[in-house]
């Protein structure tokens, strides 16, 4: 299941960082990723914190795409470098 979740995240990140992909499509990919992650057991505080931090980073990426969809690829590179995405 972990590999499947990572694949959903990869699809989201690719689409969120592509100026040719609509914000709505990236948002739907994000929802799919969250739905898959929800099905995964989160037994420890560390698991919950990692997921919460990841959801926050992905949400910030969606905000960036909504604000400036043409410049999202460069924003994504900077975001990933600065926040350890």
Backbone as XML, in Angstrom:
<?xml version="1.0"?>
<chain id="A" units="angstrom">
  <residue number="1" name="UNK">
    <atom name="N" x="0.820" y="-1.191" z="0.000"/>
    <atom name="CA" x="0.000" y="0.000" z="0.000"/>
    <atom name="C" x="0.867" y="1.259" z="0.000"/>
  </residue>
  <residue number="2" name="UNK">
    <atom name="N" x="2.011" y="1.218" z="0.679"/>
    <atom name="CA" x="2.896" y="2.394" z="0.742"/>
    <atom name="C" x="3.329" y="2.830" z="-0.655"/>
  </residue>
  <residue number="3" name="UNK">
    <atom name="N" x="3.676" y="1.860" z="-1.505"/>
    <atom name="CA" x="4.102" y="2.206" z="-2.865"/>
    <atom name="C" x="2.974" y="2.873" z="-3.640"/>
  </residue>
  <residue number="4" name="UNK">
    <atom name="N" x="1.760" y="2.414" z="-3.419"/>
    <atom name="CA" x="0.611" y="3.002" z="-4.104"/>
    <atom name="C" x="0.382" y="4.448" z="-3.637"/>
  </residue>
  <residue number="5" name="UNK">
    <atom name="N" x="0.541" y="4.687" z="-2.351"/>
    <atom name="CA" x="0.403" y="6.041" z="-1.819"/>
    <atom name="C" x="1.469" y="6.945" z="-2.413"/>
  </residue>
  <residue number="6" name="UNK">
    <atom name="N" x="2.697" y="6.456" z="-2.483"/>
    <atom name="CA" x="3.784" y="7.252" z="-3.067"/>
    <atom name="C" x="3.529" y="7.559" z="-4.534"/>
  </residue>
  <residue number="7" name="UNK">
    <atom name="N" x="2.908" y="6.637" z="-5.240"/>
    <atom name="CA" x="2.572" y="6.873" z="-6.646"/>
    <atom name="C" x="1.514" y="7.976" z="-6.772"/>
  </residue>
  <residue number="8" name="UNK">
    <atom name="N" x="0.515" y="7.958" z="-5.912"/>
    <atom name="CA" x="-0.495" y="9.016" z="-5.916"/>
    <atom name="C" x="0.140" y="10.367" z="-5.604"/>
  </residue>
  <residue number="9" name="UNK">
    <atom name="N" x="1.066" y="10.378" z="-4.667"/>
    <atom name="CA" x="1.766" y="11.624" z="-4.332"/>
    <atom name="C" x="2.602" y="12.102" z="-5.517"/>
  </residue>
  <residue number="10" name="UNK">
    <atom name="N" x="3.294" y="11.180" z="-6.181"/>
    <atom name="CA" x="4.111" y="11.537" z="-7.339"/>
    <atom name="C" x="3.255" y="12.149" z="-8.444"/>
  </residue>
  <residue number="11" name="UNK">
    <atom name="N" x="2.107" y="11.557" z="-8.707"/>
    <atom name="CA" x="1.204" y="12.089" z="-9.731"/>
    <atom name="C" x="0.751" y="13.497" z="-9.341"/>
  </residue>
  <residue number="12" name="UNK">
    <atom name="N" x="0.390" y="13.676" z="-8.067"/>
    <atom name="CA" x="-0.003" y="15.009" z="-7.614"/>
    <atom name="C" x="1.122" y="16.015" z="-7.823"/>
  </residue>
  <residue number="13" name="UNK">
    <atom name="N" x="2.326" y="15.682" z="-7.384"/>
    <atom name="CA" x="3.446" y="16.617" z="-7.490"/>
    <atom name="C" x="3.753" y="16.966" z="-8.949"/>
  </residue>
  <residue number="14" name="UNK">
    <atom name="N" x="3.702" y="15.967" z="-9.816"/>
    <atom name="CA" x="3.942" y="16.234" z="-11.239"/>
    <atom name="C" x="2.881" y="17.170" z="-11.807"/>
  </residue>
  <residue number="15" name="UNK">
    <atom name="N" x="1.625" y="16.891" z="-11.511"/>
    <atom name="CA" x="0.555" y="17.713" z="-12.064"/>
    <atom name="C" x="0.498" y="19.098" z="-11.430"/>
  </residue>
  <residue number="16" name="UNK">
    <atom name="N" x="0.792" y="19.180" z="-10.142"/>
    <atom name="CA" x="0.776" y="20.482" z="-9.473"/>
    <atom name="C" x="1.890" y="21.376" z="-10.003"/>
  </residue>
  <residue number="17" name="UNK">
    <atom name="N" x="3.000" y="20.780" z="-10.408"/>
    <atom name="CA" x="4.125" y="21.587" z="-10.876"/>
    <atom name="C" x="4.098" y="21.844" z="-12.386"/>
  </residue>
  <residue number="18" name="UNK">
    <atom name="N" x="3.127" y="21.285" z="-13.072"/>
    <atom name="CA" x="3.026" y="21.464" z="-14.524"/>
    <atom name="C" x="2.042" y="22.594" z="-14.846"/>
  </residue>
  <residue number="19" name="UNK">
    <atom name="N" x="2.521" y="23.686" z="-15.458"/>
    <atom name="CA" x="1.625" y="24.802" z="-15.776"/>
    <atom name="C" x="0.520" y="24.432" z="-16.767"/>
  </residue>
  <residue number="20" name="UNK">
    <atom name="N" x="0.695" y="23.338" z="-17.503"/>
    <atom name="CA" x="-0.309" y="22.919" z="-18.480"/>
    <atom name="C" x="-1.474" y="22.167" z="-17.836"/>
  </residue>
  <residue number="21" name="UNK">
    <atom name="N" x="-1.289" y="21.705" z="-16.609"/>
    <atom name="CA" x="-2.339" y="20.958" z="-15.910"/>
    <atom name="C" x="-3.153" y="21.949" z="-15.078"/>
  </residue>
  <residue number="22" name="UNK">
    <atom name="N" x="-4.462" y="21.827" z="-15.162"/>
    <atom name="CA" x="-5.343" y="22.768" z="-14.454"/>
    <atom name="C" x="-5.205" y="22.607" z="-12.935"/>
  </residue>
  <residue number="23" name="UNK">
    <atom name="N" x="-5.554" y="23.683" z="-12.247"/>
    <atom name="CA" x="-5.544" y="23.648" z="-10.791"/>
    <atom name="C" x="-6.514" y="22.581" z="-10.288"/>
  </residue>
  <residue number="24" name="UNK">
    <atom name="N" x="-7.673" y="22.512" z="-10.910"/>
    <atom name="CA" x="-8.690" y="21.531" z="-10.490"/>
    <atom name="C" x="-8.174" y="20.105" z="-10.595"/>
  </residue>
  <residue number="25" name="UNK">
    <atom name="N" x="-7.472" y="19.789" z="-11.672"/>
    <atom name="CA" x="-6.925" y="18.438" z="-11.832"/>
    <atom name="C" x="-5.898" y="18.156" z="-10.731"/>
  </residue>
  <residue number="26" name="UNK">
    <atom name="N" x="-5.040" y="19.125" z="-10.459"/>
    <atom name="CA" x="-4.052" y="18.946" z="-9.388"/>
    <atom name="C" x="-4.755" y="18.766" z="-8.043"/>
  </residue>
  <residue number="27" name="UNK">
    <atom name="N" x="-5.813" y="19.524" z="-7.817"/>
    <atom name="CA" x="-6.582" y="19.399" z="-6.580"/>
    <atom name="C" x="-7.202" y="18.008" z="-6.461"/>
  </residue>
  <residue number="28" name="UNK">
    <atom name="N" x="-7.747" y="17.507" z="-7.553"/>
    <atom name="CA" x="-8.333" y="16.163" z="-7.537"/>
    <atom name="C" x="-7.254" y="15.114" z="-7.246"/>
  </residue>
  <residue number="29" name="UNK">
    <atom name="N" x="-6.046" y="15.305" z="-7.810"/>
    <atom name="CA" x="-4.936" y="14.402" z="-7.509"/>
    <atom name="C" x="-4.577" y="14.454" z="-6.025"/>
  </residue>
  <residue number="30" name="UNK">
    <atom name="N" x="-4.608" y="15.661" z="-5.456"/>
    <atom name="CA" x="-4.332" y="15.834" z="-4.032"/>
    <atom name="C" x="-5.381" y="15.088" z="-3.202"/>
  </residue>
  <residue number="31" name="UNK">
    <atom name="N" x="-6.643" y="15.211" z="-3.579"/>
    <atom name="CA" x="-7.714" y="14.504" z="-2.870"/>
    <atom name="C" x="-7.524" y="12.992" z="-2.950"/>
  </residue>
  <residue number="32" name="UNK">
    <atom name="N" x="-7.131" y="12.505" z="-4.115"/>
    <atom name="CA" x="-6.861" y="11.069" z="-4.272"/>
    <atom name="C" x="-5.731" y="10.627" z="-3.348"/>
  </residue>
  <residue number="33" name="UNK">
    <atom name="N" x="-4.671" y="11.424" z="-3.305"/>
    <atom name="CA" x="-3.533" y="11.120" z="-2.440"/>
    <atom name="C" x="-3.971" y="11.085" z="-0.972"/>
  </residue>
  <residue number="34" name="UNK">
    <atom name="N" x="-4.749" y="12.070" z="-0.549"/>
    <atom name="CA" x="-5.226" y="12.112" z="0.843"/>
    <atom name="C" x="-6.109" y="10.912" z="1.159"/>
  </residue>
  <residue number="35" name="UNK">
    <atom name="N" x="-6.946" y="10.541" z="0.216"/>
    <atom name="CA" x="-7.835" y="9.392" z="0.415"/>
    <atom name="C" x="-7.025" y="8.107" z="0.585"/>
  </residue>
  <residue number="36" name="UNK">
    <atom name="N" x="-5.997" y="7.940" z="-0.216"/>
    <atom name="CA" x="-5.141" y="6.761" z="-0.079"/>
    <atom name="C" x="-4.391" y="6.785" z="1.259"/>
  </residue>
  <residue number="37" name="UNK">
    <atom name="N" x="-3.899" y="7.940" z="1.640"/>
    <atom name="CA" x="-3.161" y="8.060" z="2.905"/>
    <atom name="C" x="-4.090" y="7.799" z="4.089"/>
  </residue>
  <residue number="38" name="UNK">
    <atom name="N" x="-5.336" y="8.192" z="3.959"/>
    <atom name="CA" x="-6.313" y="7.987" z="5.041"/>
    <atom name="C" x="-6.508" y="6.505" z="5.335"/>
  </residue>
  <residue number="39" name="UNK">
    <atom name="N" x="-6.413" y="5.684" z="4.328"/>
    <atom name="CA" x="-6.617" y="4.243" z="4.492"/>
    <atom name="C" x="-5.432" y="3.562" z="5.181"/>
  </residue>
  <residue number="40" name="UNK">
    <atom name="N" x="-4.310" y="4.234" z="5.213"/>
    <atom name="CA" x="-3.095" y="3.678" z="5.823"/>
    <atom name="C" x="-3.149" y="3.879" z="7.346"/>
  </residue>
  <residue number="41" name="UNK">
    <atom name="N" x="-2.845" y="2.843" z="8.123"/>
    <atom name="CA" x="-2.860" y="3.032" z="9.585"/>
    <atom name="C" x="-1.776" y="4.016" z="10.032"/>
  </residue>
  <residue number="42" name="UNK">
    <atom name="N" x="-2.136" y="4.861" z="10.949"/>
    <atom name="CA" x="-1.193" y="5.835" z="11.522"/>
    <atom name="C" x="-1.108" y="5.543" z="13.012"/>
  </residue>
  <residue number="43" name="UNK">
    <atom name="N" x="-0.225" y="4.632" z="13.364"/>
    <atom name="CA" x="-0.168" y="4.122" z="14.725"/>
    <atom name="C" x="0.656" y="4.978" z="15.676"/>
  </residue>
  <residue number="44" name="UNK">
    <atom name="N" x="1.564" y="5.761" z="15.144"/>
    <atom name="CA" x="2.445" y="6.518" z="16.030"/>
    <atom name="C" x="2.277" y="8.017" z="15.808"/>
  </residue>
  <residue number="45" name="UNK">
    <atom name="N" x="2.708" y="8.772" z="16.794"/>
    <atom name="CA" x="2.691" y="10.232" z="16.647"/>
    <atom name="C" x="3.564" y="10.650" z="15.482"/>
  </residue>
  <residue number="46" name="UNK">
    <atom name="N" x="4.668" y="9.960" z="15.268"/>
    <atom name="CA" x="5.569" y="10.281" z="14.156"/>
    <atom name="C" x="4.862" y="10.096" z="12.818"/>
  </residue>
  <residue number="47" name="UNK">
    <atom name="N" x="4.103" y="9.012" z="12.664"/>
    <atom name="CA" x="3.343" y="8.785" z="11.431"/>
    <atom name="C" x="2.360" y="9.930" z="11.187"/>
  </residue>
  <residue number="48" name="UNK">
    <atom name="N" x="1.658" y="10.328" z="12.222"/>
    <atom name="CA" x="0.662" y="11.398" z="12.095"/>
    <atom name="C" x="1.324" y="12.733" z="11.775"/>
  </residue>
  <residue number="49" name="UNK">
    <atom name="N" x="2.452" y="13.006" z="12.416"/>
    <atom name="CA" x="3.161" y="14.268" z="12.162"/>
    <atom name="C" x="3.709" y="14.331" z="10.735"/>
  </residue>
  <residue number="50" name="UNK">
    <atom name="N" x="4.252" y="13.221" z="10.259"/>
    <atom name="CA" x="4.773" y="13.179" z="8.886"/>
    <atom name="C" x="3.654" y="13.420" z="7.881"/>
  </residue>
  <residue number="51" name="UNK">
    <atom name="N" x="2.527" y="12.769" z="8.090"/>
    <atom name="CA" x="1.410" y="12.954" z="7.163"/>
    <atom name="C" x="0.886" y="14.386" z="7.221"/>
  </residue>
  <residue number="52" name="UNK">
    <atom name="N" x="0.738" y="14.916" z="8.425"/>
    <atom name="CA" x="0.244" y="16.291" z="8.566"/>
    <atom name="C" x="1.191" y="17.283" z="7.894"/>
  </residue>
  <residue number="53" name="UNK">
    <atom name="N" x="2.493" y="17.104" z="8.070"/>
    <atom name="CA" x="3.472" y="17.993" z="7.442"/>
    <atom name="C" x="3.415" y="17.866" z="5.927"/>
  </residue>
  <residue number="54" name="UNK">
    <atom name="N" x="3.250" y="16.654" z="5.432"/>
    <atom name="CA" x="3.186" y="16.433" z="3.989"/>
    <atom name="C" x="1.929" y="17.072" z="3.398"/>
  </residue>
  <residue number="55" name="UNK">
    <atom name="N" x="0.806" y="16.922" z="4.072"/>
    <atom name="CA" x="-0.438" y="17.539" z="3.600"/>
    <atom name="C" x="-0.294" y="19.059" z="3.576"/>
  </residue>
  <residue number="56" name="UNK">
    <atom name="N" x="0.368" y="19.601" z="4.581"/>
    <atom name="CA" x="0.584" y="21.048" z="4.615"/>
    <atom name="C" x="1.436" y="21.510" z="3.429"/>
  </residue>
  <residue number="57" name="UNK">
    <atom name="N" x="2.521" y="20.800" z="3.156"/>
    <atom name="CA" x="3.390" y="21.162" z="2.025"/>
    <atom name="C" x="2.626" y="21.079" z="0.705"/>
  </residue>
  <residue number="58" name="UNK">
    <atom name="N" x="1.862" y="20.016" z="0.548"/>
    <atom name="CA" x="1.092" y="19.856" z="-0.693"/>
    <atom name="C" x="0.031" y="20.944" z="-0.821"/>
  </residue>
  <residue number="59" name="UNK">
    <atom name="N" x="-0.592" y="21.313" z="0.280"/>
    <atom name="CA" x="-1.587" y="22.395" z="0.254"/>
    <atom name="C" x="-0.949" y="23.711" z="-0.150"/>
  </residue>
  <residue number="60" name="UNK">
    <atom name="N" x="0.250" y="23.973" z="0.359"/>
    <atom name="CA" x="0.960" y="25.201" z="-0.005"/>
    <atom name="C" x="1.296" y="25.208" z="-1.496"/>
  </residue>
  <residue number="61" name="UNK">
    <atom name="N" x="1.613" y="24.056" z="-2.032"/>
    <atom name="CA" x="1.882" y="23.961" z="-3.461"/>
    <atom name="C" x="0.620" y="24.275" z="-4.270"/>
  </residue>
  <residue number="62" name="UNK">
    <atom name="N" x="-0.527" y="23.800" z="-3.813"/>
    <atom name="CA" x="-1.790" y="24.112" z="-4.487"/>
    <atom name="C" x="-2.088" y="25.611" z="-4.438"/>
  </residue>
  <residue number="63" name="UNK">
    <atom name="N" x="-1.799" y="26.248" z="-3.313"/>
    <atom name="CA" x="-1.996" y="27.697" z="-3.201"/>
    <atom name="C" x="-1.112" y="28.413" z="-4.213"/>
  </residue>
  <residue number="64" name="UNK">
    <atom name="N" x="0.143" y="27.996" z="-4.316"/>
    <atom name="CA" x="1.064" y="28.609" z="-5.283"/>
    <atom name="C" x="0.556" y="28.437" z="-6.705"/>
  </residue>
  <residue number="65" name="UNK">
    <atom name="N" x="0.026" y="27.264" z="-7.005"/>
    <atom name="CA" x="-0.501" y="27.022" z="-8.356"/>
    <atom name="C" x="-1.715" y="27.904" z="-8.625"/>
  </residue>
  <residue number="66" name="UNK">
    <atom name="N" x="-2.546" y="28.114" z="-7.619"/>
    <atom name="CA" x="-3.726" y="28.958" z="-7.792"/>
    <atom name="C" x="-3.339" y="30.416" z="-8.010"/>
  </residue>
  <residue number="67" name="UNK">
    <atom name="N" x="-2.304" y="30.875" z="-7.325"/>
    <atom name="CA" x="-1.881" y="32.264" z="-7.425"/>
    <atom name="C" x="-1.183" y="32.547" z="-8.756"/>
  </residue>
  <residue number="68" name="UNK">
    <atom name="N" x="-0.282" y="31.671" z="-9.149"/>
    <atom name="CA" x="0.511" y="31.919" z="-10.361"/>
    <atom name="C" x="0.757" y="30.616" z="-11.111"/>
  </residue>
  <residue number="69" name="UNK">
    <atom name="N" x="-0.252" y="30.126" z="-11.849"/>
    <atom name="CA" x="-0.125" y="28.826" z="-12.502"/>
    <atom name="C" x="0.973" y="28.753" z="-13.567"/>
  </residue>
  <residue number="70" name="UNK">
    <atom name="N" x="1.341" y="29.881" z="-14.146"/>
    <atom name="CA" x="2.380" y="29.866" z="-15.185"/>
    <atom name="C" x="3.783" y="29.748" z="-14.592"/>
  </residue>
  <residue number="71" name="UNK">
    <atom name="N" x="3.938" y="30.153" z="-13.358"/>
    <atom name="CA" x="5.252" y="30.165" z="-12.730"/>
    <atom name="C" x="5.417" y="29.026" z="-11.725"/>
  </residue>
  <residue number="72" name="UNK">
    <atom name="N" x="4.496" y="28.080" z="-11.741"/>
    <atom name="CA" x="4.489" y="27.035" z="-10.723"/>
    <atom name="C" x="5.723" y="26.138" z="-10.792"/>
  </residue>
  <residue number="73" name="UNK">
    <atom name="N" x="6.251" y="25.870" z="-11.962"/>
    <atom name="CA" x="7.407" y="24.973" z="-12.048"/>
    <atom name="C" x="8.598" y="25.545" z="-11.290"/>
  </residue>
  <residue number="74" name="UNK">
    <atom name="N" x="8.909" y="26.823" z="-11.461"/>
    <atom name="CA" x="10.019" y="27.427" z="-10.734"/>
    <atom name="C" x="9.700" y="27.503" z="-9.253"/>
  </residue>
  <residue number="75" name="UNK">
    <atom name="N" x="8.463" y="27.844" z="-8.917"/>
    <atom name="CA" x="8.061" y="27.889" z="-7.518"/>
    <atom name="C" x="8.228" y="26.524" z="-6.866"/>
  </residue>
  <residue number="76" name="UNK">
    <atom name="N" x="7.894" y="25.470" z="-7.613"/>
    <atom name="CA" x="8.010" y="24.116" z="-7.082"/>
    <atom name="C" x="9.461" y="23.768" z="-6.778"/>
  </residue>
  <residue number="77" name="UNK">
    <atom name="N" x="10.367" y="24.127" z="-7.675"/>
    <atom name="CA" x="11.783" y="23.849" z="-7.444"/>
    <atom name="C" x="12.251" y="24.553" z="-6.184"/>
  </residue>
  <residue number="78" name="UNK">
    <atom name="N" x="11.906" y="25.820" z="-6.028"/>
    <atom name="CA" x="12.298" y="26.564" z="-4.834"/>
    <atom name="C" x="11.649" y="25.992" z="-3.583"/>
  </residue>
  <residue number="79" name="UNK">
    <atom name="N" x="10.382" y="25.646" z="-3.686"/>
    <atom name="CA" x="9.655" y="25.062" z="-2.567"/>
    <atom name="C" x="10.322" y="23.768" z="-2.115"/>
  </residue>
  <residue number="80" name="UNK">
    <atom name="N" x="10.643" y="22.933" z="-3.074"/>
    <atom name="CA" x="11.243" y="21.640" z="-2.741"/>
    <atom name="C" x="12.608" y="21.836" z="-2.097"/>
  </residue>
  <residue number="81" name="UNK">
    <atom name="N" x="13.394" y="22.774" z="-2.590"/>
    <atom name="CA" x="14.717" y="23.049" z="-2.005"/>
    <atom name="C" x="14.600" y="23.607" z="-0.592"/>
  </residue>
  <residue number="82" name="UNK">
    <atom name="N" x="13.672" y="24.520" z="-0.387"/>
    <atom name="CA" x="13.566" y="25.198" z="0.909"/>
    <atom name="C" x="12.839" y="24.392" z="1.971"/>
  </residue>
  <residue number="83" name="UNK">
    <atom name="N" x="11.871" y="23.593" z="1.572"/>
    <atom name="CA" x="11.052" y="22.885" z="2.549"/>
    <atom name="C" x="11.302" y="21.389" z="2.599"/>
  </residue>
  <residue number="84" name="UNK">
    <atom name="N" x="12.244" y="20.929" z="1.806"/>
    <atom name="CA" x="12.564" y="19.510" z="1.848"/>
    <atom name="C" x="11.484" y="18.613" z="1.316"/>
  </residue>
  <residue number="85" name="UNK">
    <atom name="N" x="10.725" y="19.107" z="0.299"/>
    <atom name="CA" x="9.624" y="18.340" z="-0.277"/>
    <atom name="C" x="10.044" y="17.111" z="-0.863"/>
  </residue>
</chain>
